[in-house]
Amino acid sequence: MGERSLASPAVLTEKELLRMIRRRVPPERVPRRVTIKETADFFRVDYDDVVVLDDVPYFVRNNEREGRFGLEDEQKFWVKRAINLLTGKVVILKWVFRERFNARIGGLVFECARSPRKEARILELVRGRPDFMQGETVLDSAGNPLRVLDYIRGKTLSEITVGIGSSHEEFFFSFYASLLEEFIGALEAIKFLHESGEKHGDIRRDHLIKDHSTGRYRWIDFDYTYSHGESRFGYDLFGLGNVLLFITGRGDVTTNRLLKENPDALERIAKDDLNIVFHNRVTNLQKIYPYIPDALNRVLMHFSLGAGVYYEHTRELIEDLGEARERLDDRVFV
């Protein structure tokens, strides 16, 4: 798993730490005092504290924030941004956090839970791959796997999608084909996981970041796992479907949004046209945007309440999207 032990922080004095901090942050950000904290309890580690992991001191900055279910401002106290005081590199420190919940999709129920050891295992599996986040695992002072992750500078797929074009029509005819091509590349990364016997577990549009330095999309956050019953990769595939619907609709096309912006289109929407996961989102986007080709819309409808069959393997989704991509009208919007 690549786990390494916590080193004793006693070798570093406060004076030495402050000297190191001055090299890494502006003068106004240098604290008057600095404290080395034990790592067993992430609630006790706060802004301007230092933790030492495997002989490396990290200067803790802010908590990361949660994007799940629209809670963009919800702080994730177990996930903290920090600066490696030896290299100046910005990293994400991710402590163990226990969480369990059930997710119902159609007639399927998935039992989901956070698994830091599963994420540590995947970090080893994807080491060196440019389409996944990179990091290593060390042990906190209680012996739990704490992940030290490279910070990725870039925009999420959702941020990029909604920022392209001035209308859906311009977006679809001028930009969608290239965006879909990039998404198919990201699907290949998930296919690699699945063929290696692993699941991502938390596929969302904000968990796919386009790295500024490489121009490649990279998957992040692998610490959720789920019990699958007869559908080993089903939860991942429904997540991929939701991302596909988001980029195809240039955002979530919800019934509330249609009620305000396009009530005539809302009248054309039947129950079977809605998303199997989020029942207020429209899956049959062709009824809203009639220029969406049949081949592409058929792929979307696999994720609807009216779907007769679901995708069971990532390769099936990739094959169908590849055909849909070939048939896309490549005319430039005028």
C-alpha positions in Angstrom: 0.0 0.0 0.0 3.0 2.3 0.2 2.3 3.3 3.8 5.2 4.9 5.8 5.5 5.6 9.5 5.2 8.9 11.3 8.5 10.4 12.2 9.1 12.2 15.5 8.7 16.0 15.2 11.0 16.7 18.2 14.0 17.5 15.9 12.4 20.7 14.7 12.4 23.8 17.0 9.9 26.6 16.7 12.6 28.9 15.5 13.6 26.5 12.7 10.0 26.1 11.6 9.4 29.9 11.5 12.5 30.3 9.4 11.3 27.6 7.0 7.8 29.2 6.9 9.3 32.6 6.0 10.8 31.1 2.9 7.4 29.7 1.7 4.8 32.4 2.4 4.5 36.2 2.2 5.6 38.1 5.4 2.0 38.9 6.3 1.2 35.2 6.4 4.0 34.2 8.8 2.5 33.5 12.2 4.0 34.8 15.4 4.0 31.4 17.0 3.8 27.9 15.4 2.9 24.6 17.0 3.6 21.1 15.9 0.4 19.0 16.3 -0.2 15.3 16.7 -2.0 13.9 13.7 -4.4 11.4 15.4 -7.3 13.9 15.5 -7.8 16.2 12.5 -10.1 18.5 14.5 -7.0 19.5 16.6 -5.0 20.4 13.5 -5.8 24.0 12.4 -4.7 26.9 10.2 -1.0 27.8 10.9 -0.2 24.6 12.6 2.5 22.2 11.5 2.4 18.4 11.2 5.4 16.2 10.6 4.9 13.2 8.4 7.8 10.9 7.5 10.3 13.6 8.5 8.6 16.2 6.4 7.0 19.2 8.0 3.8 20.5 6.5 2.4 24.0 7.2 -1.4 23.7 7.3 -3.5 26.3 5.5 -7.2 26.0 4.9 -9.7 23.1 5.0 -10.9 22.0 1.7 -14.7 22.3 0.9 -17.3 19.8 0.0 -19.2 19.8 -3.3 -21.4 16.8 -2.7 -25.2 17.5 -3.0 -24.5 21.1 -3.6 -22.8 21.7 -0.3 -20.0 23.8 -1.9 -19.4 25.8 1.3 -19.3 22.8 3.7 -15.8 22.5 5.1 -14.2 19.1 5.0 -12.2 19.3 8.3 -10.5 16.0 7.5 -9.0 17.3 4.2 -6.5 20.2 4.6 -4.3 22.1 2.2 -0.7 22.4 3.3 2.7 23.5 2.2 5.6 21.1 2.3 8.2 23.2 4.1 11.1 21.3 2.5 10.1 21.8 -1.1 7.4 24.5 -1.1 5.1 22.2 -2.8 1.3 22.6 -2.1 -0.3 19.3 -1.1 -3.6 18.0 0.3 -3.5 16.1 3.6 -6.4 13.7 3.8 -7.2 12.1 7.2 -9.4 9.1 7.9 -13.0 10.0 8.1 -15.8 7.4 8.6 -19.0 7.8 6.7 -21.7 5.4 5.5 -24.9 5.9 3.5 -27.2 4.0 1.2 -27.8 5.2 -2.4 -30.9 4.0 -4.3 -30.8 4.1 -8.1 -33.9 2.7 -9.7 -34.4 -0.7 -8.1 -30.8 -1.0 -7.0 -29.5 -0.1 -3.5 -25.8 0.5 -3.1 -24.3 0.6 0.4 -21.5 3.2 0.3 -18.7 3.9 2.7 -15.4 5.8 2.9 -12.4 3.5 2.7 -9.0 5.2 3.1 -7.2 1.9 2.5 -9.0 1.5 -0.8 -7.9 5.0 -1.8 -4.3 4.2 -0.7 -4.4 1.0 -2.8 -5.6 2.9 -5.9 -2.9 5.6 -5.5 -0.4 2.8 -5.8 -2.2 1.3 -8.8 -2.3 4.6 -10.8 1.1 5.9 -9.8 2.7 7.7 -12.7 -0.6 7.9 -14.8 -1.4 11.5 -15.9 -5.1 10.8 -15.8 -5.3 10.4 -12.0 -4.3 12.3 -9.0 -1.0 11.3 -7.5 0.0 10.8 -3.8 1.3 8.6 -1.1 0.1 7.2 2.2 1.7 7.6 5.6 0.5 6.6 9.0 -0.8 9.2 11.4 0.1 9.0 15.1 -2.8 6.5 15.7 -1.7 4.2 12.9 -4.4 5.3 10.4 -3.6 5.8 6.7 -3.2 9.5 6.0 -3.0 10.4 2.3 -0.6 13.1 1.1 -1.9 14.2 -2.3 -0.4 16.4 -5.0 -2.5 19.5 -5.4 -3.8 19.9 -8.9 -4.1 23.4 -10.3 -6.9 23.6 -12.8 -10.6 23.8 -13.4 -13.2 21.1 -12.9 -15.1 19.7 -15.8 -18.2 21.4 -14.5 -16.5 24.8 -14.4 -15.2 24.4 -18.0 -18.5 23.1 -19.4 -20.7 26.0 -18.2 -18.1 28.6 -19.3 -18.1 27.5 -23.0 -20.3 29.3 -25.5 -23.0 31.9 -25.1 -25.9 29.5 -25.7 -26.4 25.8 -25.7 -26.7 25.8 -29.5 -23.3 27.5 -30.0 -21.8 25.3 -27.3 -23.1 22.1 -29.0 -22.1 22.9 -32.6 -18.8 24.6 -31.9 -17.4 23.0 -28.7 -19.2 19.8 -27.7 -17.5 17.4 -30.0 -14.0 18.2 -28.6 -15.3 18.2 -25.0 -16.9 14.8 -25.6 -13.7 13.5 -27.0 -11.8 14.5 -23.8 -14.5 12.9 -21.7 -14.2 9.6 -23.6 -10.5 9.8 -22.8 -11.4 10.2 -19.1 -13.7 7.1 -19.5 -10.7 5.1 -20.6 -9.1 5.9 -17.2 -12.1 4.5 -15.4 -12.0 1.5 -17.7 -8.5 0.9 -16.6 -9.6 0.9 -12.9 -12.5 -1.5 -13.6 -10.3 -3.9 -15.6 -7.9 -3.8 -12.6 -10.8 -4.9 -10.3 -11.1 -1.5 -8.7 -14.0 1.1 -8.5 -13.7 4.8 -8.3 -16.7 5.0 -6.0 -17.5 8.8 -6.2 -17.6 9.8 -9.8 -18.8 13.4 -10.1 -18.2 16.3 -12.5 -16.2 18.1 -9.8 -13.9 15.1 -9.4 -12.5 15.5 -12.9 -10.0 18.4 -13.1 -8.2 19.6 -16.2 -4.6 20.1 -15.1 -3.3 23.5 -16.2 0.2 22.1 -16.5 -0.6 19.1 -18.8 -4.0 20.0 -20.3 -5.1 16.5 -19.3 -8.2 15.6 -17.2 -7.4 13.9 -14.0 -9.7 11.9 -11.7 -9.5 12.7 -8.0 -11.0 11.3 -4.7 -11.1 7.5 -4.7 -12.0 6.9 -1.0 -15.6 5.9 -1.5 -16.4 2.2 -2.0 -19.7 0.5 -2.3 -21.2 -3.0 -2.1 -22.4 -3.9 -5.6 -24.5 -7.0 -5.4 -25.1 -8.1 -9.0 -23.8 -4.8 -10.4 -20.1 -4.6 -9.7 -19.5 -1.3 -11.5 -23.0 0.0 -11.6 -22.6 2.9 -9.2 -19.6 4.2 -11.1 -21.5 3.9 -14.4 -24.5 5.9 -13.2 -22.0 8.5 -12.0 -20.5 8.6 -15.5 -23.9 9.0 -16.9 -24.7 12.0 -14.8 -21.4 13.6 -15.9 -22.3 12.9 -19.5 -25.7 14.4 -19.1 -24.2 17.5 -17.5 -21.7 18.2 -20.3 -24.3 17.4 -23.0 -26.9 19.8 -21.4 -24.2 22.4 -20.7 -25.3 22.1 -17.1 -28.2 20.3 -15.3 -31.4 20.7 -17.2 -33.9 20.5 -14.3 -37.7 20.6 -14.3 -37.6 23.7 -12.2 -35.3 25.4 -14.7 -37.6 24.5 -17.6 -40.6 25.7 -15.6 -39.0 29.2 -15.5 -37.2 29.3 -18.8 -39.0 27.0 -21.2 -42.5 25.8 -19.9 -43.5 24.6 -23.4 -40.6 22.1 -23.4 -41.5 21.0 -19.9 -44.9 19.9 -21.2 -43.2 17.5 -23.5 -41.3 15.8 -20.7 -42.7 12.5 -19.4 -41.7 10.6 -16.3 -39.6 8.2 -18.4 -37.6 11.1 -19.7 -36.2 12.0 -16.3 -32.9 10.9 -14.7 -32.9 7.6 -12.8 -30.7 9.1 -10.0 -32.0 12.7 -9.8 -35.7 12.7 -10.7 -35.8 16.5 -11.2 -33.2 16.3 -14.0 -34.1 15.7 -17.7 -32.3 12.8 -19.4 -34.1 13.0 -22.8 -32.3 16.1 -23.8 -33.3 15.7 -27.4 -36.8 16.9 -26.4 -35.2 20.2 -25.2 -32.5 20.5 -27.8 -33.8 18.7 -31.0 -30.5 19.0 -32.8 -29.0 16.4 -30.4 -28.5 13.4 -32.7 -30.4 10.1 -32.2 -27.2 8.1 -31.6 -26.1 10.4 -28.7 -29.6 10.6 -27.2 -29.8 6.8 -27.1 -26.8 6.8 -24.9 -28.3 9.4 -22.6 -31.5 7.4 -22.3 -29.6 4.5 -20.7 -29.6 6.7 -17.6 -33.3 7.5 -17.6 -36.3 6.2 -15.6 -37.6 4.6 -18.7 -34.4 2.7 -19.5 -35.0 -1.0 -20.2 -31.3 -1.9 -19.8 -28.3 -0.3 -18.1 -24.6 -0.3 -18.9 -22.8 -3.0 -17.0 -19.3 -2.3 -18.3 -17.4 0.9 -19.1 -16.3 -0.4 -22.4 -19.9 -0.6 -23.6 -20.4 3.1 -22.7 -17.1 4.0 -24.5 -18.1 2.0 -27.6 -21.5 3.7 -27.9 -20.1 7.1 -27.2 -17.4 6.5 -29.8 -20.1 5.8 -32.4 -22.1 8.8 -31.3 -19.0 11.0 -31.6 -18.4 9.9 -35.2 -22.0 10.9 -36.1 -22.0 14.3 -34.5 -22.6 17.1 -37.0 -19.3 18.9 -37.1 -20.7 22.1 -38.7 -19.6 25.3 -37.0 -22.4 27.3 -35.4 -23.0 30.5 -37.3 
